[in-house]
Amino acid sequence: MVETGRELGIIGLGRMGANLSLQAMEKGIRVVGFDVKGVPDELTRAGMVSVDSPAGLSRELSHPRAVFIYVPAGPVVDRVIEDLLPSLDKGDTVIDAGNSYWGDSIRRHERLAERAVRFIDMGTSGGVEGARHGACFMAGGERDAVERVEPFLMELAVPGGYVHAGPPGAGHFAKLVHNGIEFGMLQAIAEGVDLLLHYRDSVDVGEVLKCWRNGSVIRSWLIDLMEEAYRGEGGLDEVPAYAEDTGEVNWLVDDALHMEVPVPVISQAVMQLTASRDDERYWARAVAMMRHGFGGHPYGPSEAVARERREGRVGGFVPLQQQQE
């Protein structure tokens, strides 16, 4: 049963938006949804209120409204905000929960502030499984804006999996750093699997990975995914070595250069991911397996993902002195 005031809007009902919606509705939160492709039948059967435009969310939600955006990073976020903004009122909150660049988020915060609409940049981790059963949220924004939606975020996150990382931009910057660390971890695990497969004698890689899941220093969700995928695919031979990505960690390497902060492991991991697109090595297949496991990332090339990599960051690096002006 939905309690009064427990409602939110979601724009973008792909893997992440749809699964977060299902989790919210199961917890008694009324969800109003919009997607350019229409609301999937599964979501309407689960109780989602479907609208045919971003403005429709404003009609269906009570003030002050909270609207989550789960669309690819880049100009599409600005278009959604511009479509939504005329129907919002003072005190409403827009939450960009995609992988936007933090500099773009600062700009969007300033744009909405002109209309007294609050903006939160929120990194979401945990993949599709996290969206469905409990995510990890990194929120950036002014304290009073974040407090408005914090109860929802804490309810939809796993225990301990929520942080107000700091002022506008901080949520998406924290997620960007998170993705850089992820790249480094993926590459290290993948190279380890490659080494196991090149040992002079036969090694039972699946059993080694299973062992690592239990009590080892490197036990982790990525190791879990690696073992499950390795067994599920019957090894690496049938998995394309081509690892697609949406380009966020490229932004982080660029930021690190501007900040004069050395990030050799993350930088090399980005280079290796790019190298996978012309390589047939086992480490590239292993990276593709893990990425498919946690985020549903495609095996092989994807024009839609490549487009997001090219267009995802609207603005460039924002120097600290410019941020403070």
ZIDAVEN-V781305 format. One record per pair of residues at least 4 apart in sequence whose ideal C-beta (glycine too) atoms are under 8 Angstrom apart, sorted by the first residue. I is the first residue (numbers start at 1). J is the second residue. D is the distance in whole Angstrom. If there is no record, write none. Layout:
BEGIN
((I & J & D) (I & J & D))
END
This chain:
BEGIN
((1 & 28 & 6) (2 & 6 & 6) (2 & 7 & 7) (2 & 28 & 6) (2 & 29 & 7) (2 & 30 & 4) (3 & 28 & 6) (5 & 62 & 7) (6 & 28 & 6) (6 & 29 & 5) (6 & 30 & 6) (7 & 29 & 6) (7 & 30 & 4) (7 & 31 & 7) (7 & 32 & 7) (7 & 61 & 6) (7 & 62 & 7) (7 & 66 & 8) (8 & 24 & 7) (8 & 29 & 6) (8 & 30 & 8) (8 & 31 & 6) (8 & 32 & 8) (8 & 61 & 8) (8 & 66 & 5) (8 & 67 & 7) (8 & 68 & 6) (8 & 149 & 8) (8 & 152 & 6) (9 & 31 & 7) (9 & 32 & 5) (9 & 33 & 7) (9 & 34 & 8) (9 & 57 & 4) (9 & 60 & 7) (9 & 61 & 5) (9 & 65 & 7) (9 & 66 & 7) (9 & 67 & 4) (9 & 68 & 7) (10 & 17 & 5) (10 & 20 & 7) (10 & 21 & 5) (10 & 31 & 6) (10 & 32 & 7) (10 & 33 & 5) (10 & 34 & 8) (10 & 67 & 7) (10 & 68 & 5) (10 & 69 & 8) (10 & 70 & 6) (11 & 17 & 8) (11 & 33 & 8) (11 & 34 & 5) (11 & 35 & 7) (11 & 54 & 6) (11 & 57 & 7) (11 & 67 & 7) (11 & 68 & 7) (11 & 69 & 5) (11 & 70 & 7) (11 & 71 & 7) (11 & 80 & 6) (11 & 84 & 7) (12 & 16 & 8) (12 & 17 & 4) (12 & 35 & 6) (12 & 69 & 6) (12 & 70 & 4) (12 & 71 & 4) (12 & 80 & 8) (12 & 98 & 8) (13 & 17 & 5) (13 & 18 & 5) (13 & 21 & 7) (13 & 33 & 6) (13 & 34 & 8) (13 & 35 & 4) (13 & 37 & 8) (13 & 39 & 6) (13 & 40 & 6) (13 & 43 & 6) (13 & 70 & 7) (14 & 18 & 6) (14 & 35 & 8) (14 & 70 & 7) (15 & 19 & 6) (15 & 128 & 5) (15 & 131 & 7) (15 & 296 & 5) (16 & 20 & 6) (16 & 70 & 5) (16 & 97 & 7) (16 & 98 & 8) (16 & 124 & 7) (16 & 128 & 7) (16 & 131 & 5) (17 & 21 & 6) (17 & 33 & 8) (17 & 35 & 7) (17 & 68 & 7) (17 & 70 & 3) (17 & 131 & 8) (18 & 22 & 7) (18 & 40 & 6) (18 & 42 & 8) (18 & 43 & 6) (19 & 23 & 7) (19 & 128 & 6) (19 & 131 & 4) (19 & 132 & 4) (20 & 24 & 6) (20 & 68 & 7) (20 & 70 & 7) (20 & 97 & 8) (20 & 124 & 8) (20 & 131 & 4) (20 & 132 & 8) (20 & 135 & 7) (20 & 156 & 6) (21 & 25 & 6) (21 & 31 & 5) (21 & 33 & 6) (21 & 43 & 6) (21 & 46 & 8) (21 & 48 & 6) (22 & 26 & 6) (22 & 42 & 8) (22 & 43 & 7) (22 & 46 & 6) (22 & 132 & 6) (23 & 27 & 7) (23 & 131 & 7) (23 & 132 & 6) (23 & 133 & 7) (23 & 134 & 7) (23 & 156 & 6) (24 & 29 & 4) (24 & 31 & 5) (24 & 152 & 8) (24 & 156 & 6) (25 & 29 & 6) (25 & 30 & 8) (25 & 31 & 5) (25 & 46 & 5) (25 & 47 & 5) (25 & 48 & 7) (26 & 46 & 8) (27 & 155 & 6) (27 & 156 & 8) (29 & 152 & 7) (29 & 155 & 8) (30 & 47 & 8) (30 & 49 & 7) (31 & 43 & 8) (31 & 47 & 7) (31 & 48 & 5) (31 & 49 & 7) (32 & 48 & 7) (32 & 49 & 4) (32 & 50 & 8) (32 & 51 & 6) (32 & 56 & 8) (32 & 57 & 5) (32 & 60 & 4) (32 & 61 & 6) (33 & 39 & 5) (33 & 43 & 6) (33 & 48 & 5) (33 & 49 & 7) (33 & 50 & 6) (33 & 51 & 7) (34 & 39 & 7) (34 & 50 & 8) (34 & 51 & 5) (34 & 52 & 7) (34 & 53 & 7) (34 & 54 & 6) (34 & 56 & 6) (34 & 57 & 6) (35 & 39 & 6) (35 & 40 & 8) (38 & 50 & 8) (39 & 43 & 5) (39 & 44 & 6) (39 & 48 & 6) (39 & 50 & 4) (40 & 44 & 7) (41 & 45 & 6) (42 & 46 & 6) (43 & 48 & 4) (43 & 50 & 8) (44 & 48 & 6) (44 & 50 & 6) (49 & 60 & 5) (51 & 56 & 3) (51 & 57 & 6) (51 & 59 & 7) (51 & 60 & 6) (52 & 56 & 6) (53 & 83 & 7) (54 & 58 & 8) (54 & 80 & 6) (54 & 83 & 4) (54 & 84 & 4) (54 & 87 & 7) (55 & 59 & 7) (55 & 83 & 7) (55 & 84 & 7) (55 & 86 & 7) (55 & 87 & 4) (56 & 60 & 6) (57 & 61 & 6) (57 & 65 & 7) (57 & 67 & 6) (57 & 84 & 7) (57 & 87 & 8) (58 & 65 & 6) (58 & 84 & 8) (58 & 87 & 4) (58 & 88 & 6) (58 & 89 & 8) (58 & 92 & 8) (59 & 87 & 8) (61 & 65 & 4) (61 & 66 & 8) (61 & 67 & 7) (63 & 89 & 5) (63 & 91 & 7) (63 & 92 & 7) (64 & 89 & 8) (64 & 91 & 4) (64 & 92 & 5) (64 & 93 & 7) (64 & 148 & 7) (65 & 88 & 7) (65 & 89 & 8) (65 & 92 & 4) (65 & 93 & 7) (66 & 92 & 8) (66 & 93 & 5) (66 & 95 & 7) (66 & 148 & 7) (66 & 149 & 5) (66 & 152 & 7) (67 & 84 & 7) (67 & 88 & 8) (67 & 92 & 7) (67 & 93 & 7) (67 & 94 & 5) (67 & 95 & 7) (68 & 95 & 5) (68 & 97 & 5) (69 & 77 & 6) (69 & 80 & 6) (69 & 81 & 8) (69 & 94 & 7) (69 & 95 & 7) (69 & 96 & 5) (69 & 97 & 6) (69 & 98 & 7) (70 & 97 & 5) (70 & 98 & 6) (71 & 76 & 5) (71 & 77 & 6) (71 & 80 & 6) (71 & 98 & 6) (72 & 76 & 6) (72 & 77 & 8) (72 & 98 & 7) (72 & 99 & 8) (72 & 246 & 7) (72 & 308 & 5) (72 & 312 & 7) (73 & 77 & 6) (73 & 98 & 6) (73 & 99 & 5) (73 & 100 & 5) (73 & 101 & 7) (73 & 104 & 8) (73 & 246 & 7) (73 & 248 & 7) (73 & 308 & 6) (73 & 312 & 4) (73 & 313 & 7) (74 & 100 & 8) (74 & 308 & 7) (74 & 311 & 4) (74 & 312 & 5) (74 & 313 & 7) (74 & 314 & 6) (75 & 79 & 6) (75 & 311 & 6) (75 & 314 & 6) (76 & 80 & 6) (77 & 81 & 6) (77 & 96 & 6) (77 & 98 & 7) (77 & 100 & 6) (77 & 104 & 7) (77 & 108 & 7) (77 & 314 & 8) (78 & 82 & 6) (78 & 108 & 7) (78 & 314 & 7) (79 & 83 & 6) (80 & 84 & 6) (81 & 85 & 6) (81 & 94 & 7) (81 & 108 & 6) (81 & 111 & 7) (81 & 112 & 7) (84 & 88 & 6) (84 & 94 & 7) (85 & 112 & 7) (85 & 115 & 6) (85 & 117 & 7) (88 & 92 & 4) (88 & 94 & 7) (88 & 115 & 7) (88 & 117 & 5) (89 & 117 & 8) (90 & 115 & 7) (90 & 116 & 4) (90 & 117 & 7) (91 & 116 & 7) (91 & 117 & 8) (91 & 118 & 7) (92 & 117 & 5) (92 & 118 & 7) (93 & 117 & 7) (93 & 118 & 4) (93 & 119 & 7) (93 & 120 & 6) (93 & 145 & 6) (93 & 148 & 5) (93 & 149 & 6) (94 & 112 & 6) (94 & 117 & 6) (94 & 118 & 7) (94 & 119 & 5) (94 & 120 & 7) (95 & 119 & 8) (95 & 120 & 5) (95 & 122 & 5) (95 & 149 & 6) (96 & 100 & 5) (96 & 105 & 6) (96 & 108 & 7) (96 & 119 & 7) (96 & 120 & 7) (96 & 121 & 5) (96 & 122 & 7) (96 & 172 & 8) (97 & 122 & 5) (97 & 123 & 8) (97 & 124 & 5) (97 & 137 & 8) (98 & 124 & 8) (99 & 123 & 7) (99 & 172 & 7) (99 & 175 & 7) (99 & 176 & 8) (99 & 179 & 7) (99 & 246 & 7) (99 & 248 & 5) (99 & 312 & 7) (100 & 104 & 5) (100 & 105 & 5) (100 & 108 & 8) (100 & 121 & 7) (100 & 172 & 5) (100 & 312 & 8) (101 & 105 & 7) (101 & 172 & 7) (101 & 176 & 8) (101 & 248 & 8) (101 & 251 & 6) (101 & 312 & 7) (101 & 313 & 4) (101 & 314 & 7) (101 & 315 & 7) (102 & 106 & 7) (102 & 121 & 7) (102 & 140 & 7) (102 & 169 & 4) (102 & 170 & 7) (102 & 171 & 8) (102 & 172 & 4) (102 & 173 & 4) (102 & 176 & 6) (102 & 318 & 8) (103 & 107 & 7) (103 & 169 & 7) (103 & 313 & 8) (103 & 315 & 5) (103 & 316 & 7) (103 & 317 & 6) (103 & 318 & 4) (104 & 108 & 6) (104 & 313 & 7) (104 & 314 & 5) (104 & 315 & 5) (105 & 109 & 6) (105 & 119 & 8) (105 & 121 & 4) (105 & 140 & 7) (105 & 168 & 6) (105 & 169 & 5) (105 & 171 & 7) (105 & 172 & 5) (106 & 110 & 7) (106 & 168 & 5) (106 & 169 & 4) (106 & 318 & 6) (106 & 323 & 6) (107 & 111 & 6) (107 & 314 & 8) (107 & 315 & 6) (108 & 112 & 6) (108 & 119 & 6) (108 & 121 & 8) (109 & 113 & 6) (109 & 119 & 4) (109 & 121 & 7) (109 & 141 & 7) (109 & 168 & 4) (109 & 169 & 7) (110 & 114 & 7) (110 & 168 & 8) (112 & 117 & 4) (112 & 118 & 7) (112 & 119 & 4) (113 & 117 & 7) (113 & 118 & 8) (113 & 119 & 7) (118 & 141 & 7) (118 & 142 & 7) (118 & 144 & 8) (118 & 145 & 4) (118 & 148 & 7) (119 & 141 & 6) (119 & 145 & 7) (119 & 168 & 7) (120 & 139 & 6) (120 & 140 & 7) (120 & 141 & 4) (120 & 145 & 6) (120 & 146 & 6) (120 & 149 & 7) (120 & 171 & 7) (121 & 139 & 7) (121 & 140 & 4) (121 & 141 & 7) (121 & 168 & 6) (121 & 169 & 6) (121 & 170 & 8) (121 & 171 & 4) (121 & 172 & 4) (122 & 137 & 6) (122 & 138 & 7) (122 & 139 & 5) (122 & 140 & 7) (122 & 153 & 8) (122 & 171 & 5) (122 & 172 & 8) (123 & 137 & 7) (123 & 138 & 4) (123 & 139 & 8) (123 & 165 & 8) (123 & 171 & 5) (123 & 172 & 6) (123 & 174 & 6) (123 & 175 & 2) (123 & 176 & 8) (123 & 178 & 7) (124 & 130 & 8) (124 & 131 & 7) (124 & 135 & 5) (124 & 136 & 7) (124 & 137 & 6) (124 & 138 & 8) (124 & 175 & 7) (125 & 130 & 7) (125 & 135 & 7) (125 & 136 & 4) (125 & 137 & 8) (125 & 138 & 7) (125 & 175 & 7) (125 & 178 & 6) (126 & 130 & 2) (126 & 131 & 7) (126 & 134 & 7) (126 & 135 & 5) (126 & 136 & 5) (126 & 158 & 7) (126 & 161 & 7) (127 & 131 & 7) (127 & 293 & 8) (127 & 294 & 4) (127 & 295 & 5) (127 & 296 & 7) (128 & 132 & 6) (128 & 294 & 8) (128 & 295 & 7) (128 & 296 & 5) (129 & 133 & 6) (129 & 294 & 8) (130 & 134 & 6) (130 & 135 & 4) (130 & 136 & 6) (130 & 158 & 7) (130 & 161 & 8) (131 & 135 & 5) (133 & 158 & 8) (134 & 156 & 7) (134 & 157 & 6) (134 & 158 & 4) (134 & 159 & 8) (134 & 161 & 7) (135 & 156 & 6) (135 & 157 & 5) (135 & 158 & 7) (135 & 161 & 7) (136 & 157 & 6) (136 & 158 & 7) (136 & 161 & 4) (136 & 162 & 8) (137 & 153 & 5) (137 & 156 & 7) (137 & 157 & 5) (137 & 161 & 7) (137 & 162 & 5) (137 & 163 & 7) (138 & 163 & 6) (138 & 165 & 5) (138 & 170 & 8) (138 & 171 & 5) (138 & 172 & 8) (138 & 174 & 4) (138 & 175 & 5) (138 & 178 & 7) (139 & 146 & 5) (139 & 150 & 8) (139 & 153 & 6) (139 & 162 & 7) (139 & 163 & 7) (139 & 164 & 5) (139 & 165 & 6) (139 & 171 & 5) (140 & 164 & 8) (140 & 165 & 5) (140 & 166 & 6) (140 & 167 & 7) (140 & 168 & 6) (140 & 169 & 5) (140 & 170 & 4) (140 & 171 & 3) (140 & 172 & 6) (140 & 173 & 7) (140 & 174 & 7) (141 & 145 & 5) (141 & 146 & 5) (141 & 164 & 8) (141 & 167 & 7) (141 & 168 & 6) (141 & 171 & 7) (142 & 146 & 7) (142 & 167 & 7) (142 & 168 & 7) (143 & 147 & 6) (143 & 164 & 7) (144 & 148 & 7) (145 & 149 & 8) (146 & 150 & 6) (146 & 164 & 5) (149 & 153 & 6) (150 & 154 & 6) (150 & 162 & 8) (150 & 164 & 7) (151 & 155 & 6) (152 & 156 & 6) (153 & 157 & 6) (153 & 162 & 5) (154 & 162 & 5) (157 & 161 & 4) (157 & 162 & 4) (163 & 174 & 7) (165 & 170 & 4) (165 & 171 & 5) (165 & 173 & 8) (165 & 174 & 4) (166 & 170 & 3) (166 & 171 & 8) (166 & 174 & 8) (169 & 173 & 6) (169 & 318 & 8) (169 & 323 & 8) (170 & 174 & 6) (171 & 175 & 7) (172 & 176 & 6) (173 & 177 & 7) (174 & 178 & 6) (175 & 179 & 6) (176 & 180 & 7) (176 & 248 & 6) (176 & 249 & 8) (176 & 251 & 6) (176 & 252 & 5) (176 & 255 & 8) (177 & 181 & 7) (177 & 252 & 7) (178 & 182 & 6) (179 & 183 & 7) (179 & 248 & 5) (179 & 249 & 5) (179 & 252 & 7) (180 & 184 & 7) (180 & 249 & 5) (180 & 252 & 5) (180 & 253 & 8) (180 & 263 & 7) (180 & 266 & 4) (180 & 269 & 8) (181 & 185 & 6) (181 & 266 & 7) (182 & 186 & 6) (182 & 222 & 8) (183 & 187 & 6) (183 & 249 & 5) (183 & 266 & 6) (183 & 269 & 4) (183 & 270 & 6) (183 & 273 & 7) (184 & 188 & 6) (184 & 265 & 4) (184 & 266 & 5) (184 & 269 & 5) (185 & 189 & 6) (185 & 220 & 7) (185 & 222 & 6) (186 & 190 & 6) (186 & 222 & 7) (186 & 269 & 7) (186 & 287 & 5) (186 & 290 & 6) (186 & 291 & 7) (187 & 191 & 6) (187 & 265 & 8) (187 & 268 & 7) (187 & 269 & 4) (187 & 272 & 5) (187 & 273 & 8) (187 & 283 & 7) (187 & 287 & 7) (188 & 192 & 7) (189 & 193 & 7) (189 & 218 & 8) (189 & 222 & 6) (189 & 223 & 7) (189 & 226 & 6) (189 & 286 & 7) (189 & 290 & 7) (190 & 194 & 6) (190 & 282 & 8) (190 & 283 & 4) (190 & 284 & 7) (190 & 286 & 4) (190 & 287 & 5) (190 & 290 & 7) (191 & 195 & 6) (191 & 283 & 5) (192 & 196 & 7) (193 & 197 & 6) (193 & 205 & 6) (193 & 209 & 8) (193 & 226 & 7) (193 & 230 & 8) (193 & 236 & 8) (193 & 282 & 6) (193 & 283 & 7) (193 & 286 & 5) (194 & 198 & 6) (194 & 281 & 6) (194 & 282 & 4) (194 & 283 & 4) (194 & 286 & 7) (195 & 199 & 7) (196 & 203 & 5) (196 & 205 & 5) (196 & 208 & 6) (197 & 203 & 7) (197 & 205 & 6) (197 & 236 & 7) (197 & 282 & 5) (198 & 282 & 8) (199 & 203 & 5) (203 & 208 & 6) (204 & 208 & 6) (205 & 209 & 6) (205 & 230 & 6) (205 & 235 & 8) (206 & 210 & 6) (206 & 227 & 6) (206 & 230 & 5) (206 & 231 & 5) (207 & 211 & 6) (208 & 212 & 6) (209 & 213 & 7) (209 & 223 & 6) (209 & 226 & 6) (209 & 227 & 4) (209 & 230 & 6) (210 & 214 & 7) (210 & 227 & 5) (211 & 216 & 7) (212 & 216 & 4) (212 & 218 & 6) (212 & 219 & 6) (212 & 223 & 5) (212 & 227 & 8) (213 & 219 & 5) (213 & 223 & 5) (213 & 224 & 6) (213 & 227 & 6) (214 & 219 & 7) (215 & 219 & 7) (216 & 223 & 8) (218 & 223 & 6) (219 & 223 & 6) (220 & 224 & 7) (221 & 225 & 6) (221 & 294 & 7) (222 & 226 & 6) (222 & 290 & 6) (222 & 294 & 7) (223 & 227 & 7) (224 & 228 & 6) (225 & 229 & 6) (225 & 289 & 7) (225 & 290 & 5) (225 & 293 & 4) (225 & 294 & 6) (226 & 230 & 6) (226 & 286 & 7) (226 & 289 & 6) (226 & 290 & 5) (226 & 293 & 8) (227 & 231 & 6) (228 & 232 & 6) (228 & 293 & 7) (229 & 233 & 6) (229 & 289 & 4) (229 & 290 & 7) (229 & 292 & 7) (229 & 293 & 5) (230 & 235 & 7) (230 & 236 & 7) (230 & 286 & 8) (230 & 289 & 7) (233 & 238 & 6) (233 & 239 & 6) (233 & 289 & 7) (234 & 238 & 7) (236 & 282 & 5) (236 & 285 & 4) (236 & 286 & 6) (236 & 289 & 7) (237 & 285 & 8) (239 & 285 & 4) (239 & 288 & 6) (239 & 289 & 6) (239 & 299 & 6) (240 & 285 & 7) (240 & 288 & 6) (240 & 299 & 5) (240 & 300 & 4) (241 & 276 & 5) (241 & 279 & 6) (241 & 280 & 5) (241 & 281 & 6) (241 & 284 & 4) (241 & 285 & 5) (241 & 288 & 7) (242 & 276 & 6) (242 & 277 & 5) (242 & 284 & 7) (242 & 288 & 7) (242 & 299 & 8) (242 & 300 & 5) (242 & 301 & 6) (243 & 273 & 5) (243 & 276 & 4) (243 & 277 & 7) (243 & 284 & 6) (243 & 287 & 5) (243 & 288 & 5) (243 & 291 & 6) (243 & 297 & 8) (244 & 297 & 6) (244 & 298 & 6) (244 & 300 & 7) (244 & 301 & 6) (244 & 302 & 5) (244 & 305 & 5) (244 & 306 & 7) (245 & 249 & 7) (245 & 273 & 6) (245 & 291 & 8) (245 & 297 & 7) (245 & 305 & 7) (245 & 309 & 6) (246 & 305 & 6) (246 & 308 & 4) (246 & 309 & 5) (246 & 312 & 6) (247 & 251 & 7) (247 & 308 & 7) (247 & 309 & 3) (247 & 310 & 7) (247 & 312 & 5) (247 & 313 & 8) (248 & 252 & 7) (248 & 312 & 7) (249 & 253 & 7) (249 & 266 & 7) (249 & 269 & 7) (249 & 270 & 5) (250 & 254 & 7) (250 & 270 & 6) (250 & 309 & 8) (251 & 255 & 6) (251 & 312 & 8) (251 & 313 & 5) (252 & 256 & 6) (252 & 263 & 7) (252 & 266 & 7) (253 & 257 & 7) (253 & 263 & 7) (253 & 266 & 7) (253 & 267 & 5) (253 & 270 & 6) (254 & 258 & 7) (254 & 317 & 6) (255 & 259 & 6) (255 & 317 & 6) (256 & 261 & 5) (256 & 262 & 7) (256 & 263 & 4) (256 & 266 & 8) (256 & 267 & 8) (258 & 317 & 5) (258 & 319 & 7) (263 & 267 & 5) (264 & 268 & 6) (265 & 269 & 6) (266 & 270 & 7) (267 & 271 & 7) (268 & 272 & 6) (269 & 273 & 6) (270 & 274 & 7) (271 & 275 & 6) (272 & 276 & 7) (272 & 283 & 8) (272 & 284 & 8) (272 & 287 & 8) (273 & 287 & 7) (275 & 279 & 5) (275 & 284 & 8) (276 & 281 & 8) (276 & 284 & 4) (276 & 287 & 7) (276 & 288 & 7) (277 & 301 & 8) (279 & 284 & 5) (280 & 284 & 7) (281 & 285 & 8) (282 & 286 & 6) (283 & 287 & 7) (284 & 288 & 7) (285 & 289 & 7) (286 & 290 & 7) (287 & 291 & 6) (288 & 292 & 6) (288 & 297 & 8) (288 & 299 & 6) (289 & 293 & 6) (290 & 294 & 7) (291 & 295 & 6) (291 & 297 & 4) (292 & 296 & 7) (292 & 297 & 5) (292 & 298 & 7) (292 & 299 & 6) (297 & 305 & 7) (298 & 302 & 4) (298 & 305 & 7) (301 & 306 & 7) (302 & 306 & 6) (303 & 307 & 6) (304 & 308 & 7) (305 & 309 & 7) (306 & 310 & 7) (307 & 311 & 6) (308 & 312 & 5) (318 & 322 & 6) (318 & 323 & 5) (319 & 323 & 7) (320 & 324 & 6) (321 & 325 & 7))
END
